[in-house]
């Protein structure tokens, strides 16, 4: 007897194809119905998956070329969680598994931590290496710790490495990294060796008697790394950029690198903030490379420079050097180094204050005792930018200045996070540089500027919430009430741009352009220009005023036509007023 009439919901069976209904009507037992429906479910599931795959295949994203999808996938990689992309669909999985560029990008984005990792990173490293091997542009790798199992996994990939960054411990350097480098890495262009500081090392520093006994600080007979073999162009023929602690630099003296960065460490234990500053005979280190004509950039990161032991030490000469960066908290040490390094005409110098507690004046950085050397640094400068910034610390804040000096639009000198003084400006620039354009971005009213430092200034661009305090410094000097003012401050100034900004706090709002009713009086600016215009006719030929955005509160956002007319009477040229957007 057919079970058709015994089906609880006969109407549901009406959705089956006619052939299936006929087969179902002919089944006589429950087990036959179970067996047939189970088979059909499996068949229809496969059919549904096929139909979904066909549907997905014609959607816009799946019509993109494989190369475009590879670039999208590569940019979506942040960490191992990016592997979920291979679970989206069959095509994505196929593309990912066969995209060497994707896996090479994954290698470059990862840092393999053999010190703090909760799981062994080597299996994951091997999987990425095997899939990235066909990538024609090579591989870039980063390691924290360099144990033997990591070295063994890299053994067959040394010829594929183009960039290697390794934080090494006391045994990693001589026993693992150095033998790997001596095996030869023919394509390696960028090598960064960092000193890995462990908890044990930090605990050792807590005892003042052993503060300099950490393995990479001193070079003596007990330090195994001091006996490392020399590396040459045979081992690293393509090396361009080298970053390493100073004490191992001499082992690279016959390699062909062109960019050098010396630093003691980068990787500290994550929950510590100890910052060691070992003394080092830094000029003795660099003397190994005197005459190293290929050197183009040199960066000296924070450490305490030891005093120069011999005043007769010959200056280090790098004829092709075009960029020098020194980051330190000791202005005297920086000036010592500057004296010993003659500067090519195109050298760009970048000096950074690494201290949060020393208010070093920028003029202390430059070797003013040697007038020739100071002229070599700032002699070609014709444009200067000074920006004031507030840098917050844990318990207070400080206002620092960022100074940039240009020669024909080429940045020649940059000084970050130093204090500014009027006397320092005069000492450095008045007699040593021809500054014709000055850009000031100042946040406070106490402006440490003396325009006597710029006797040949032609163009001034000043911005901030308190520009009136700055412009007051341009007023002619009047020795007594009966004497006429003598306009000796920037007599060549012809172009002035004023960019008004509201202060961060509305309570500190000032009125450089005083907005009085509808008159919109520009009293401060007009007074300065009026005094400069008489009696010697030091008049501007161009004036531009940029007002704050109407969305801001505090200052006025427009100037009356009467005020503009009054300014035009004092300017031999256009007076332009712009409203902020």
Beta strands, then each sheet from edge to edge (+ up, - down):
strand 1: 112-113
strand 2: 139-144
strand 3: 161-168
strand 4: 190-195
strand 5: 241-244
strand 6: 259-262
strand 7: 279-280
strand 8: 297-300
strand 9: 304-305
strand 10: 323-328
strand 11: 348-353
strand 12: 383-392
strand 13: 397-407
strand 14: 410-418
strand 15: 437-441
strand 16: 459-464
strand 17: 495-500
strand 18: 542-549
strand 19: 575-580
sheet 1: 1+ 2+ 3+ 4+ 5+ 6+ 8+ 10+ 11+ 14+ 13- 12+ 15+ 16+ 17+ 18+ 19+
sheet 2: 7+ 9+
end
